[in-house]
Amino acid sequence: MPSNIRVRKSLLTSYYQFIEIVKEERIFLIIISLCFFIAGFSYEYAHLAMWVGFMFAAYSAIANDSIQTIGTFLASNQDRNWYSLWFFIGGIYLLTVTYSWFTFNGDVSYQRLATPALSVAPTSFSFLQLAAPIFLLIITRLRMPVSTTFLILSCFSADLAGITGMLMNSLGGYITAFTVGILVWIAISRWISKNFTGEAKPYWRIIQWITSGSLWSVWVMQDIANVAVYLPRSLTTIQFLGFALFIFFGLGFLFYLRGDKIQQIVTEKSHVTDVRSATIIDFIYAILLFFFKELSNIPMSTTWVFIGLLAGRELAMSLLDSNGHGKPLPRTLKLIRRDALYAGIGLLISILLAISINPDINREILELLGIR
């Protein structure tokens, strides 16, 4: 077959594939277009823009980050009614943010926004600051586990130092979680292979719900800043009710969808639908997040911590598990590379958005590179 005919055939195939994707995602594309229109209309009106940005960020951040905190919970509770899972996780969310609101004088972020780069609430907004969560929705639809911390908070950072601090914290989190994942699963791999057979005992379900609830609470302490950044740093009672209830009902929609497409990032990993394995993952992840919360007030990417933990676990299982419970090493390495690549893409998009919004950051980067 001549090369020009092969090229035309390939282009025609790609065209039909594109048309099929558009047909399949037409409702989502309409919603995204509407969101961009609302962002373009409202960004000049600060009092309206802060709530529009908050609503976009609230759903998009939690939808993307659901894989970290409630992903294994959803995967291992597929036999449960979605609304019972929602009431449990939603109730813990309300208790967690209410405690912060009372304790820190109206601040719902557990003082994660008290750093110099983010301590002042925005009094005006750019279109890209409101559009950042919409880009996150698109990336989530593509099943990419990107960092909401970078993608949203970097748009509000006053200088390069704020972004650098988040980056270093997040890199440290990935490396730590990756190392812990390898060491823990090396230590317990044989015990898991021997004992995690057949149906789990009923008490495992209770342990998992306690562990998942604790993890979810610690995640809220870490990452709710990604949503609250659009709002005043001290919320009034009415503002707090709007903040808390919107996210509560957004969680209900997310549970109704069973995590939506991003949930595949979890379900493709080894044995996460087993309540016992899911409990161990959540327990270690909760300890890591609590450690980093106590270590520093600088926001960090919990996504990077999560994919680092799963990467270490998968690698250990592939290297040590001779019973076929782990994936083949080449496939495991491919999954690790893919997740790391997606996280890197999110970081690049975040930096580009930050540069577009804040010319001072662009100037600092050029000076750092020696370009005047």
N, C-alpha and C positions, 0 to 999 in steps of 0.2 A: 504494500500500500504506500503510495507517495506520501512524503512527509507533510505536504500542505493539506492533504486530505485528513491525515491523522490529527493535525492541529485543529482543523475545522470541526472534526468529530469530537475532539476533547472539549473545545469551546462550547459546542452545542450541548454536550452532556453537562458541563458546568452550569450552563444557562438554565437547563431544565431542573437541575438540583437546586439552584437559587430560587426558582419559581416555587418549587415544592416547599422550601423553607419559609418563604414569604407567606404562602397559603397556610402552613401549619402554625406560624407565629403571628398571624395577622392581628389577632386581638391584642397580643402583647405589644406589637409595633404601634398600634393605635394608641394604647395607653401611654407608651413612651413618648410619642409625638405630642400628646396632650400635656404630659408632664413638662416637656421642654417649652411648650407654649405658656404654661402657667408660670414657669420660672422666668421666662422673658418678660412677661407682663408684670410680675410682682417684685422683681429685685430692686426696683427704684423706691419702693415704699417699705422702709425698714421694719415698721411694726407688723406689716403683713408678711414681709419676706422672712423674718425670723421664724414664723410658724410654718410657712411653706417649706423652708429649708429643713426645719425640725421634722416635719411629717415625712418628707422624702427620705431623710437620713434615718429616721426611726425604723421604717420598714426595710429599707435596703440594707442597712448595717446588720440588723438582726437576721434578715433572710440569708445574707452571705455567711454570717458568723454562726448560724444555727448548726452547721456541720461540726463545730468545735465542741459546743456545750450540750446541745440536745440532739445532735446527730446520732450518737450511739444509743441514746435514750429512745429515740424514735425507732431506730433499726431493731432494737431488741424488745420493743413493745408493740410490734405490728398487730398483735392480736387484741390490743386494748382499744376502747373507744377513744377517738381523738379528743373529745371534750373533757374526758377525765384527765388525760395527760395535760391539756391546756390549763385546767383549773389548778392543777398541782404546780406547774411551772409558773403560771401567771400569778398565783398567790405568793410564791416565793419572791418573784420580781417586785410585787407591791410592797412586801415587808422590807425588802432590801433598800429600795429607793426611799421609802418613808423614813427609815432609820437615818439615812444620810441627810435627808432634808431637815429632820429635827436636830440632829447632832451638829451639823456644820452650817447652821443658820441659813437655811434655804438652798444650800448647795447640794445637788443630787449626784454629783460626780465623785464623791469621796475625795475631794480636793485634787483630783487629777488635772483640773484646769487652773490650779493655783500657780503653775509654773510661769515665769516671766513672759514667755512667748505667747501664752494663752489666757493670762489672768484677766484681761480686760474684754468684756463682752463687746461684740461688734455693734457699731451704731449705724453702719451702712453696709451694703452687700453688693457684690458684683454678680453678674450672670453666672459665671463659672462656679462661684461658691455654692449657688443653689443647684447648679447642674451636676456637681460632683456626685451626689448620691444617685442621680439618674444614670450616670455612667456606671456606677456600682451595680445598679439593677441590671444593666445590660451584661456586664461581666458575670454577674451571678447566674444569669440565664444561660451563659455559655459554660457553666459549671467550673468556673475558675475561682479557687480559694484565695482571693487577694486580700491584702491588709486594708481593712476599713480605717484603721488608725492613720496610715499614711494617706490614703485617698481622700479622707475628709479633713483631718486635723492639719495636714500640711497646707491646706488652702487657707487656713487662718493663722498660721505661724508667722510671726512678725520678722523673723530672720532665719538665716541658714543654720544657726546654732540650735534652734528648736528642732528642726528636721533632723540634724545630725544626732542630737541626743536621742530622739525616737529610734533612729536607725541603729545606733550602737546598742541600745537596750534590746531591740528586737533581734539583732544578730546574736547577741549574747543569749537571748531566750531560745533561739533555734538550736544553737550549738549545745546548750545545756540540756534541752529536751531530747535532742538526738542522742546524746551520750547516755542520758538516763534511760531512754527507751531501749538502747542496746544492752546496757548493763542489767537492767531489771529482767528483760526477757531471756537473757543468757542464764540468769540465776534461777528463773522459775519455769523455763521452757519444759524441762522434763516433768516437773510437778504438774504443769497444766496438761501435758499429753497423757499423763497417767490418771488424773482425777477428773478432767473436764470431758467426760464421756457420758453419753445418754442424756436424759432430761435433767435439767438443773433442779435442785431441791427448792421448795417454796421459799425458804429463808433468803435465798439469793436475790429474789425479786425485791424483798424488803430492803436488803443491803444496797441494791442498785438504786432504788428510789431515793434513799437517804444520801448516797454518794452523788447521784446526779443533781439532786436539789442543792447540795453544798457547792458543787462545781458551778452550777448556774448562778448561785448567789455571788461567788467570788468573781465570776466573769462579769457580772453586772457592775461590781465594784471597779473592775479594771476598765471596761469598754463603754460604759454608759456615757463617758465623756465625749465619745464620737458623735453622740446624738445631742447632748446638752450644749455643745459648743455654739449652737445657733442662738441659744436663749440667754437671758440675764443670768449672771452667776449666782444670784440669790432670787429664788422664785417665790412669788406670793402664793397664798393658798389656792386661788383660782388658777394661776399658772401651773402650779404643781398638779392639781387635779387634771387639767388638760394634758399635761405631760404624761402622767402616770396611766390614765385611762386609755389614751390613744395607743400606747405601746401594748397595754394589756389586751385590747381587742385586736391589735395587729398580730399578736402572738396566737390568738385564736384562729385567725385566718391562715397563718403559717402551719399550725397543727392540722387544720382541715385539709391543707394540701400535702400533709405528711412530709414537710421539708422542701417540697418542690424539686426541681432538677439538681440543685446543688447537693442534695442528699446522696447522689451517686458517689461523691468523693469518699464517703464513709462506707457505703454498702459494698464497694468493690474491694475493700480491704479484707484481710483474712479473719473470719470468725467474729465479726463485730455484732452479728445478730444473736450470738450466744450471750445471754445475760451475764454470765460469769466473766467472760472476756471484756464485755462492755463496762462492767463494774470496775475492773482493774484499770482500764484505760482512764475512766473518769476520775478514779481515786488519785492516780499519779498526776494527772493533768491539774486537778484541783490543788494539790500540794504545790506544784510548780507555780501556778498563778498566784497563790497566796504568798509564796516566797518572794516573787517579783513585786507584788503589791507592797509588802513590808520593806523591800529593799530600796525602792525609789518611788517618788511621786511622778516621775516623768512618764508620760503615756508610752505604751509599747504595743507592738502587734501581737495580740494573742493568737492570731492566725498562724504566725510563724512558729510560735511555741507548739501549737497543735500539730502542724504538719511535720515539725521536727520530731515530735514524740512518736507519731505514727510511722515516720520513716525509719527511726531507730528500731521500733518494734518489728516492722516488716523485714528489715534487713537481718535482725537477729533470728527471726523465725525461718527465713530462707537459708541461713548459714547453718543452723543447728538442727532443724526439725527434719529428721530422716523418715518420718511417718507420713509425709505428704500433707501435713496441715498447713505448711507455709507455701508461698508461691515460688516458682522457679526463680533463681537469682537474676537472670536477665530481665524477667518481667518486673521483679521488684525494683531493680535499678532504674528501669524505664519509668515506673510510677513515681519514684523519688525525684528523678530528673524533671518529669512533667510538672509535679506539684511545685518544685523549686522554681521552675521556669515561669509558671503562672504568677507566683508570688513576686518574682522579679519584674514581670510585665506590669503588675499593679504598682510596684515601686516607681517604675519609669513614668507611668501615667501620672502618678501623684506628684512627682518632681516637675513634670511638664506643666501640670495645672498650677502648682505653686509659683513657678516662674512666670506663667501668664498672668496670674493675679497680682503678684507682688514684684515689681521691677527691682526692688532692693535685693531680693534673693538672687535674681539673675545677675546683678552686678557683683554680688559677693562670689558667686560661682566663677564668673569670668576672672575676677581678681585672683581667686584661688588657683585657677589654671594658668595664671600669668598672662591673660589676655586683657588688654586695656581697651 
